[in-house]
Amino acid sequence: MTYEGPKSPSHSPRMSIDIAGIKLKNPVMTASGTFGYGEEFVRIVDLNRLGGIITKGISIEPMEGNSPPRIVETASGMINSIGLQNVGLQAFIRDKVPFLRQFKTPVIASIFGATAGEFRELAKRLDDVPGIAGLEVNISCPNVAKGGLLFGADPKMAHLVVRTVKRSAYRPIIVKLSPNVTDITLIAKAVEEAGADAISLINTLMAMAVDPQSRRPLLDNIIGGLSGPAIKPVALRLVWEAVNAVQIPVIGIGGIMTPEDALEFIIAGACAVQVGTANFVNPNACVEIIDGIEAYLVKNGFQHINELVGSLKIP
Amino acid sequence: MNSYETIKDRSMNSSPSVAKEGGGPYLVCGTLLENPMVVPSYYKMRMRTPIPYGDFHPGQFVMVRISEEPFPLLRRPFSIHSLRGLRTKEGSDIEILYKIVGKGTNLMANWKRGKRLDILGPLGKGFSLPTKKGVQVLIAGGIGAAGLFALGQKMKAFGLQCSVFIGGKTKEHILCVDEFRALGADVHMATEDGSLGFRGMVSDMVRSFLHNLPDPSGLFACGPVGMLKSIAEIAKSQSIPCQVSLESRMACGLGACLGCVIRTKGERPTKSQGETRHEKGVSYKRVCKEGPVFDSEEIDWRKI
């Protein structure tokens, strides 16, 4: 299991997909905020094997993030309130992108702005950076005071942000949606109409934990976002609803730990998946999931992953 | 050698946060050799791993996966207590000393010889050895003795003279006395209830000890935050260099999740009139990457 340098991965043609023009050798990407900027994992994971890398969310200026404690483990999951701590756009382009673009894996930059104008600025400045294949527009962070859910929970605001970004970006944009809404289909349709090339969901579910002994919240921010296997059934339901609401590709995220978990999302209609919290538990989770999906395709006689997408048998 | 070197070298250049000392981290499969209880609720687990011996530094830690099931979900971090047994380029026997505090450690206490273990490590930045000769003062509070022992071993190997202070609530929480004595260190004990050694806080014992010591070279502390804070104050008031090993809730251990950060006195980027400036202030550092060992002067002790 030790890292012995890049293997020569056999990229199976049956696993390759295309999301709005971004060519991925397989449908498994790292979810934003769970894989840093790739370099944190390079000694353990062969980054060339990944379908795609979604970077830690980037804002125009560096952000400090929230005061600790920022994480707490809960039943089959964890709650975080990181608060989008990041190095900022300039340092990202200067220090992080040159490292990431060495690999034969598309890099998708996750962007976050407190205003529509900030989103536009990020999209503009990242658009001509070599090595960035696309953008993931994060309108769903539950841990920041401005932006975040303000955009992701309101179809009109979501529409405005996505249209603004779309006008400034030639590269494909994926819009990451929040589960903390009454009707996911309204937001999904709004961002599709605004020009999103794909949507990804779900971001974390707003959550809380208390220490009964001290009667204090276990996070300094009191509230955070729940991730991990605990949220998978909720994520799957939301992905299913979104798939039925829009024509654009849907990327499934939420508690994926195993190949079987990923297959559930694909069968429900997700054209690809992102793996998040699993990277913390097993740094090699993505690679194991990729191998497991391929083994499933071979075993069950599928010539291509796309045959499986949305193949849910409804009685 | 191959493109791996290129990747590694560039990653070093692109981020100063990449661990410079030692190799790894490695994600390995190990085997449990023994897991005895040392005193009630404290266990010592020794495990055989394929991690090269030379890649470990005192103060570093490993993360052990508790379950293949979704609960308990996250790995648990443990400082490396000792390397005892196999010590080669091909592998090392790692010892961890742990206290049962929750579900994860409760499960671990039942693990038996031969169990296969999923281990990530070595992780983090460990202790820096003192450059100045003289008496090195090691201060452990409770389970903090676990990680300090590896440092004591290294100091002995380098011929450094150690005085060790071990504190706990009661005598049942005083750990590693015999191990430290076997290294030739003079060991002092303090308990809050007076059941063993000095009655009171270990930091008070250290303070009076330092008054009578002509030339203390450095303080090295691991234990509860309250104790570390007191030790940091003593170090500051007497101008003695001090390194502290911190604990934090952790998810990845690799510097990616940013969950384990602590407040440090650092440069803070601030924005004024569209320009970013760096001002002295608070900044967050990752316990898993820039730590777990920090210079005590680096920490913002006001809100910890």
Interface residues (C-beta under 8 A of the other chain):
Chain A: M1 T2 Y3 E4 G5 P6 G33 T34 F35 G36 Y37 E39 E40 F41 V42 R43 I44 K56 E61 P62 E64 G65 S67 P68 P69 R70 I71 V72 E73 A75 S76 G77 M78 N80 I82 Q85 G88 Q90 D95 K96 P98 F99 Q102 G228 P229 A230 M257 T277 N279 F280 V281 N282 P283 N284
Chain B: N2 S3 Y4 T6 I7 K8 R10 S11 S14 S15 V18 G24 P25 Y26 L27 V28 C29 P50 R65 P70 F71 P72 L73 L74 R75 D118 L120 S248 R249 M250 A251 C252 L254 G255 A256 C257 L258 G259 C260 V261 I262 R263 R268 P269 K271 T276 V282 S283 Y284 K303
